[in-house]
Amino acid sequence: MTSWQMVRVVAGVFILLSLALGIPGSPIFMNQWFLAFTAFVGVNILQSGITKWCLMETIMRKVGFKAGD
């Protein structure tokens, strides 16, 4: 798996988990402030698309994932 693929997997997990923790109807609801984390991930994805740089991808490369094409 390449670094850019792993970034998308991590972003998807973060979004789904923060939604599950932040939506009142969820069985694992904790607090609505978890929805702020969903917004944070979305803003980072937007920033990555505009600037073509992603901190999470840099971290994934340093952890050992190969760079994608």
C-alpha positions as a Markdown table, in Angstrom:
| # | Residue | x | y | z |
|---|---|---|---|---|
| 1 | Met | 0.0 | 0.0 | 0.0 |
| 2 | Thr | 1.4 | 3.4 | -0.9 |
| 3 | Ser | 1.5 | 6.5 | 1.3 |
| 4 | Trp | -1.3 | 8.3 | -0.5 |
| 5 | Gln | -3.6 | 5.2 | -0.2 |
| 6 | Met | -2.9 | 4.9 | 3.5 |
| 7 | Val | -3.7 | 8.6 | 4.0 |
| 8 | Arg | -7.1 | 8.1 | 2.5 |
| 9 | Val | -7.7 | 5.0 | 4.6 |
| 10 | Val | -6.7 | 6.9 | 7.8 |
| 11 | Ala | -8.9 | 9.9 | 6.8 |
| 12 | Gly | -11.9 | 7.6 | 6.1 |
| 13 | Val | -11.5 | 5.9 | 9.5 |
| 14 | Phe | -11.1 | 9.2 | 11.3 |
| 15 | Ile | -14.2 | 10.6 | 9.6 |
| 16 | Leu | -16.4 | 7.6 | 10.3 |
| 17 | Leu | -15.2 | 7.3 | 13.9 |
| 18 | Ser | -15.7 | 11.0 | 14.7 |
| 19 | Leu | -19.2 | 10.8 | 13.1 |
| 20 | Ala | -20.1 | 7.8 | 15.2 |
| 21 | Leu | -18.9 | 9.5 | 18.4 |
| 22 | Gly | -20.5 | 12.9 | 17.5 |
| 23 | Ile | -24.0 | 12.1 | 16.2 |
| 24 | Pro | -26.6 | 11.8 | 19.0 |
| 25 | Gly | -28.4 | 8.8 | 17.4 |
| 26 | Ser | -25.2 | 6.7 | 17.4 |
| 27 | Pro | -24.9 | 3.8 | 19.9 |
| 28 | Ile | -21.4 | 5.0 | 20.8 |
| 29 | Phe | -22.2 | 8.7 | 21.0 |
| 30 | Met | -20.0 | 10.6 | 23.4 |
| 31 | Asn | -20.2 | 14.3 | 22.6 |
| 32 | Gln | -21.2 | 16.5 | 19.7 |
| 33 | Trp | -17.8 | 18.2 | 19.7 |
| 34 | Phe | -16.4 | 15.1 | 18.0 |
| 35 | Leu | -18.0 | 16.6 | 14.8 |
| 36 | Ala | -15.3 | 19.3 | 15.0 |
| 37 | Phe | -12.8 | 16.6 | 14.3 |
| 38 | Thr | -14.7 | 15.6 | 11.2 |
| 39 | Ala | -14.5 | 19.2 | 10.0 |
| 40 | Phe | -10.8 | 19.3 | 10.8 |
| 41 | Val | -10.2 | 16.2 | 8.6 |
| 42 | Gly | -12.3 | 17.8 | 5.9 |
| 43 | Val | -10.3 | 21.0 | 6.0 |
| 44 | Asn | -7.1 | 19.1 | 5.8 |
| 45 | Ile | -8.3 | 17.1 | 2.8 |
| 46 | Leu | -9.3 | 20.4 | 1.1 |
| 47 | Gln | -5.9 | 22.0 | 1.9 |
| 48 | Ser | -4.1 | 19.0 | 0.6 |
| 49 | Gly | -6.0 | 19.2 | -2.7 |
| 50 | Ile | -5.2 | 22.9 | -3.2 |
| 51 | Thr | -1.5 | 22.9 | -2.1 |
| 52 | Lys | -0.6 | 19.3 | -3.2 |
| 53 | Trp | 1.0 | 18.8 | 0.2 |
| 54 | Cys | -0.3 | 16.6 | 3.0 |
| 55 | Leu | 1.3 | 16.3 | 6.5 |
| 56 | Met | -0.2 | 12.8 | 7.0 |
| 57 | Glu | 1.4 | 11.6 | 3.8 |
| 58 | Thr | 4.8 | 12.9 | 4.9 |
| 59 | Ile | 4.3 | 11.1 | 8.2 |
| 60 | Met | 3.3 | 7.9 | 6.3 |
| 61 | Arg | 6.5 | 8.1 | 4.2 |
| 62 | Lys | 8.7 | 8.5 | 7.3 |
| 63 | Val | 6.9 | 5.5 | 8.9 |
| 64 | Gly | 8.0 | 3.4 | 5.9 |
| 65 | Phe | 5.2 | 3.5 | 3.3 |
| 66 | Lys | 6.5 | 3.9 | -0.3 |
| 67 | Ala | 5.5 | 7.1 | -2.2 |
| 68 | Gly | 2.6 | 6.7 | -4.6 |
| 69 | Asp | 2.7 | 7.5 | -8.3 |
